[in-house]
Every structure is written in structure tokens, then in C-alpha cells.
Amino acid sequence: LSTKKTPKTPSNDQRKTNEYAKVDPSKPLVTAREEKLVTPFTFYTMQQVRPCNLEKSGNGSRSAFEYGFPGLECIHCKGRNSRKFF
């Protein structure tokens, strides 16, 4: 039997910020050139999100990832209360 304890997920105050590259939310994830490389569904879906970084506020605050971690955010509800995926 292992005597190692399972680490607990740090609280929002204990979570540190790593030096992740800041993403550019205006940069598209897919371009017209790449459309031929994926299915129409995947291409359309990737047009509906933009890059973002995990911040201390908003939906990302409940994430197990560290602040600054890159992810995706819905382009239709972008901003403080947007849907974010990490």
C-alpha cells in the first residue's frame, strides 16, 4: 500500500500564477487555408471560440489550472461572464 497522500486542489487564494504566454484573443484559431484539413463541423466549431488566459475572476476561477493557463472562450458571450474551456 502506498502511504502517499493525494494532493488537494489548491484554493483560489493559494493558486499561483505561472508564466504562461499571454494569448492574443483577436487571433483566429483557424484560417480559410486550414478549412480543407478538418471536417466542416470542426472548422465551424473552432470559428466560434477564441484564445484566452485563465484569470482570477470569471468562470475560470473554479478551474484546477493555475492562473494564466491558456484556453478557449466563446466569441458570442466573450468578456467577464463568458463560457471558457481549459
Backbone torsions as a table, in degrees:
resi	resn	phi	psi	omega
1	LEU	NA	141.8	180.0
2	SER	-85.3	139.9	178.5
3	THR	-99.5	3.7	179.1
4	LYS	-71.4	138.0	176.8
5	LYS	-89.0	143.4	176.1
6	THR	-72.6	125.2	-179.9
7	PRO	-66.0	140.7	177.5
8	LYS	-83.9	150.6	175.2
9	THR	-68.3	128.2	-178.7
10	PRO	-66.3	148.5	176.6
11	SER	-71.1	168.8	-179.0
12	ASN	-57.5	-35.6	-178.3
13	ASP	-75.6	-27.6	-177.5
14	GLN	-86.9	-17.6	-175.7
15	ARG	-70.8	128.7	-179.7
16	LYS	-91.4	169.8	177.5
17	THR	-107.2	118.3	173.6
18	ASN	-83.6	166.2	178.8
19	GLU	-87.3	77.9	174.9
20	TYR	-89.4	148.4	178.1
21	ALA	-63.7	133.6	175.9
22	LYS	-72.0	126.9	-178.5
23	VAL	-88.7	156.1	179.2
24	ASP	-97.6	107.2	-177.1
25	PRO	-66.7	-14.3	179.4
26	SER	-87.0	-8.2	-179.7
27	LYS	-82.5	124.2	-179.6
28	PRO	-69.3	147.5	178.9
29	LEU	-77.2	-31.4	179.1
30	VAL	-131.3	150.8	178.2
31	THR	-119.5	168.6	179.8
32	ALA	-59.5	-33.1	178.2
33	ARG	-62.5	-32.1	-177.3
34	GLU	-86.1	-9.5	-177.4
35	GLU	-56.8	-35.8	-178.3
36	LYS	-73.6	-13.2	-175.6
37	LEU	-89.0	-12.9	-176.9
38	VAL	-132.8	171.3	177.7
39	THR	-71.0	157.4	177.0
40	PRO	-57.6	-37.8	178.7
41	PHE	-61.2	-47.9	-179.2
42	THR	-63.5	-43.6	180.0
43	PHE	-61.0	-47.1	-179.9
44	TYR	-63.6	-43.1	-179.5
45	THR	-62.1	-43.5	-179.2
46	MET	-68.8	-19.6	175.0
47	GLN	-76.9	-13.4	-175.9
48	GLN	-93.2	0.2	179.2
49	VAL	-129.7	161.7	177.4
50	ARG	-136.4	160.7	179.4
51	PRO	-68.5	149.2	175.0
52	CYS	-153.1	170.6	174.3
53	ASN	-118.8	147.9	177.9
54	LEU	-68.5	126.2	-179.5
55	GLU	-114.5	169.2	-178.9
56	LYS	-72.0	-18.9	179.7
57	SER	-112.3	169.2	177.3
58	GLY	83.5	-170.1	-176.9
59	ASN	-58.3	-30.9	-176.2
60	GLY	-69.0	-14.7	-175.9
61	SER	-65.9	-18.1	179.5
62	ARG	-92.0	1.4	-176.1
63	SER	-75.9	154.3	176.2
64	ALA	-83.3	-6.5	-179.4
65	PHE	-81.9	160.1	178.2
66	GLU	-76.9	155.7	177.5
67	TYR	-61.3	141.7	-178.2
68	GLY	95.4	-12.3	-178.4
69	PHE	-60.7	133.1	-178.6
70	PRO	-76.0	146.8	178.5
71	GLY	-157.3	-157.9	-178.8
72	LEU	-125.3	151.3	-178.9
73	GLU	-137.7	141.9	179.1
74	CYS	-62.1	132.9	-179.6
75	ILE	-77.5	-18.7	-176.4
76	HIS	-84.4	-26.8	-179.7
77	CYS	-124.2	29.3	-176.8
78	LYS	-56.2	152.5	-179.5
79	GLY	119.4	-160.1	-173.5
80	ARG	-57.1	-41.2	-176.3
81	ASN	-104.7	25.5	-177.0
82	SER	-76.8	161.0	173.3
83	ARG	-77.3	127.7	-179.4
84	LYS	-124.2	145.4	-177.4
85	PHE	-129.3	125.0	-178.7
86	PHE	-126.5	NA	NA
